[in-house]
Every structure is written in structure tokens, then in C-alpha cells.
Amino acid sequence: MPISEPEAAPRTDGAERGPLLEVRGLRAGYRGVDILHGVDLDVAEGEIVCVVGPNGSGKSTVFKALYGLIDVREGSVVFGGEDITSHGPQQLLTAGIALVPQQPAIFPAMTVHENIELGMYLERDKGKIRRRVAEVFELFPKLAARRSQQAGTLSGGERRALEIGRSLMLRPRLVLMDEPSVGLSPVLVHEVFEQLRSLRDAAGLTFLMIEQNAKSGLELSDRGYVIERGRVTYSGAGAELLADDEVRRTFLGVGKDSR
Ligand SMILES: Nc1ncnc2c1ncn2[C@@H]1O[C@H](COP(=O)(O)OP(=O)(O)OP(=O)(O)O)[C@@H](O)[C@H]1O
């Protein structure tokens, strides 16, 4: 598939070389106060992994620490065998990690095509940009059909797809997704999550997401981590966690909706 053509960064074999992303003993917080008290998590190549947990448990803080937005006080983050602890956003992009933020970051007055191109705004080689845009449109046929449409006229699900598509312009190996379900109706949440799954299957992408919508997130994911008060308290296959009585009682609400 396009994402893994020759220009792409060489892939490692997760089974032989360990996880693509390896987080060990992550300790981080704000103004001298630790929020994360030694978080460990792994993401293998081609996996979809979801971090869930109650409000204020530290999910966003994990992402901020991974993405170099706050200082890591202790612990390490290794990506594809390279120590990337405390790398800033630009270094992480170069290393092959993209972040799709929770807040929509599209430019509504620009077309879908122009928004996608912005994923490579530092690139001067027009041919390369054209080829990458074509790859993204191949993965997102619905966006391709709307390429000349103003991005501001897209539906919520299409906007999310646009942001994901734009993040793929630099051919990341790992995409961090900050609460992809936020602001979307249940139907659109399902659509976006199906999209992630098909991107994984079609383009071999790897996703690590945080989700408040624990049920949808874990249903979609290969594996999940539950974070409580800055510590991982459960981990396992998404389906296993969903079936676990304690996890259901604590995070999903027995007999209630997951949110
Ligand atoms: N910039 C900040 N300064 C100080 N404390 C912060 C800051 N950001 C978050 N916190 C605190 O860190 C703790 C964890 O917050 P975090 O946003 O990581 O939780 P979360 O699990 O993502 O929550 P939610 O599901 O509500 O988004 C909370 O107690 C929060 O008040």
C-alpha cells in the first residue's frame, strides 16, 4: 500500500525487535507535582492500543509527556529502538510519530485538498506533495470526492477523517489520537473507529489513542490500558477488559452507557 512504498521509513519487525513504542516508569506532572507515578505501556507495530480511565486519571498527561509538551521527570520512551524521551513535537514528527489533537485543527475556508497539503507545509518538492496527497486520497475515498469542497462544510466525522488524513502526509509509523470520539455522534464515532481499523489493515499503521468513551475505544482496540490516579491498574486485550467485571463496574458503569 502507498504508505509503505520505498520513500517510507524502514519498518522494524515488532516481533523480533520488541514493541514499536516502549514506555517505562513514566513519571511526569505539573509545577513540581507528579500526576503520573511510573506508567509502563507498549505498542507493537500494527496494533491499535487504547488508554482509558476516569476523568482526571492522567490520560492526557500521558500524551503530553509522550509528545514532549511537559517534562518527563523519570522513566523512558523508546520508539523503534531510539530513545525519544523528552523529544519535542518537531523531533517526534521527524522520528515518525504524528499527533491528531482533540480540538479540530482544520482551516475551514480552505479546501479539503489544501488542508491535506498542509500536512507537508515545509516540503518544497511539489511532485512529492502531489504523490503524498494522492496516497492519502486513496486511503480516504470520501475525502477525495470532496477535495474541492471547503473544509468548513464537512461533517464532524469527515473533519476527523481530514485531520487523520493530513497527519499521514509525513508517513508516520505511529499515530497518537487524542480522544477521537469527542464531539461526535455515536454513528460518527463508529465510522471514525472503523476508519482507523481499515487504515491499520490497509496501510499497516499503528495507533495509540486515549479515550473517555471506554466502551467504543476498547471495542475497537487490540489492547487497552486502564489508568487510575496516574497508574496503570489493568491492561489486556480490549475485549478482555470489556468483559472484566471490575473494569465494567468501575469504568463502564454496569448496565449504563460507557460515558
Ligand atoms: N496544566 C495543568 N496544570 C496543573 N494540573 C493539571 C494540568 N493539566 C492537568 N492537570 C491535572 O492533572 C490531573 C490529570 O489530568 P489529565 O487531563 O491528564 O486527566 P484525563 O484522564 O485526561 O482526564 P479527562 O478524561 O477528564 O480529560 C488532573 O488532576 C488535572 O487537574
The ligand as an SDF file (V2000), in Angstrom:
LIG
                    3D

 31 33  0  0  0  0  0  0  0  0999 V2000
   -1.7510   22.2520   33.1210 N   0  0  0  0  0  0  0  0  0  0  0  0
   -2.0400   21.6700   34.2770 C   0  0  0  0  0  0  0  0  0  0  0  0
   -1.6190   22.1780   35.4380 N   0  0  0  0  0  0  0  0  0  0  0  0
   -1.8690   21.5850   36.6290 C   0  0  0  0  0  0  0  0  0  0  0  0
   -2.5790   20.4300   36.7410 N   0  0  0  0  0  0  0  0  0  0  0  0
   -3.0270   19.8690   35.6260 C   0  0  0  0  0  0  0  0  0  0  0  0
   -2.7940   20.4560   34.3230 C   0  0  0  0  0  0  0  0  0  0  0  0
   -3.3660   19.6510   33.3840 N   0  0  0  0  0  0  0  0  0  0  0  0
   -3.9410   18.6210   34.0670 C   0  0  0  0  0  0  0  0  0  0  0  0
   -3.7340   18.7480   35.3890 N   0  0  0  0  0  0  0  0  0  0  0  0
   -4.2020   17.8320   36.4310 C   0  0  0  0  0  0  0  0  0  0  0  0
   -3.6710   16.5420   36.1680 O   0  0  0  0  0  0  0  0  0  0  0  0
   -4.6140   15.5280   36.5070 C   0  0  0  0  0  0  0  0  0  0  0  0
   -4.7770   14.5940   35.3140 C   0  0  0  0  0  0  0  0  0  0  0  0
   -5.3530   15.3480   34.2440 O   0  0  0  0  0  0  0  0  0  0  0  0
   -5.4930   14.7470   32.7830 P   0  0  0  0  0  0  0  0  0  0  0  0
   -6.0110   15.8570   31.9150 O   0  0  0  0  0  0  0  0  0  0  0  0
   -4.2520   14.0670   32.3860 O   0  0  0  0  0  0  0  0  0  0  0  0
   -6.6320   13.6470   33.0200 O   0  0  0  0  0  0  0  0  0  0  0  0
   -7.5030   12.8560   31.9740 P   0  0  0  0  0  0  0  0  0  0  0  0
   -7.5040   11.4350   32.4150 O   0  0  0  0  0  0  0  0  0  0  0  0
   -7.0610   13.1390   30.5890 O   0  0  0  0  0  0  0  0  0  0  0  0
   -8.9280   13.4950   32.2580 O   0  0  0  0  0  0  0  0  0  0  0  0
  -10.1970   13.7310   31.3110 P   0  0  0  0  0  0  0  0  0  0  0  0
  -10.7150   12.3780   30.9490 O   0  0  0  0  0  0  0  0  0  0  0  0
  -11.1320   14.4920   32.2030 O   0  0  0  0  0  0  0  0  0  0  0  0
   -9.7250   14.5330   30.1140 O   0  0  0  0  0  0  0  0  0  0  0  0
   -5.8840   16.2380   36.9150 C   0  0  0  0  0  0  0  0  0  0  0  0
   -5.9580   16.2470   38.3080 O   0  0  0  0  0  0  0  0  0  0  0  0
   -5.7050   17.6430   36.3710 C   0  0  0  0  0  0  0  0  0  0  0  0
   -6.3540   18.5870   37.1720 O   0  0  0  0  0  0  0  0  0  0  0  0
  1  2  1  0
  2  3  1  0
  2  7  2  0
  3  4  2  0
  4  5  1  0
  5  6  2  0
  6  7  1  0
  6 10  1  0
  7  8  1  0
  8  9  2  0
  9 10  1  0
 10 11  1  0
 11 12  1  0
 11 30  1  0
 12 13  1  0
 13 14  1  0
 13 28  1  0
 14 15  1  0
 15 16  1  0
 16 17  2  0
 16 18  1  0
 16 19  1  0
 19 20  1  0
 20 21  2  0
 20 22  1  0
 20 23  1  0
 23 24  1  0
 24 25  2  0
 24 26  1  0
 24 27  1  0
 28 29  1  0
 28 30  1  0
 30 31  1  0
M  END
$$$$
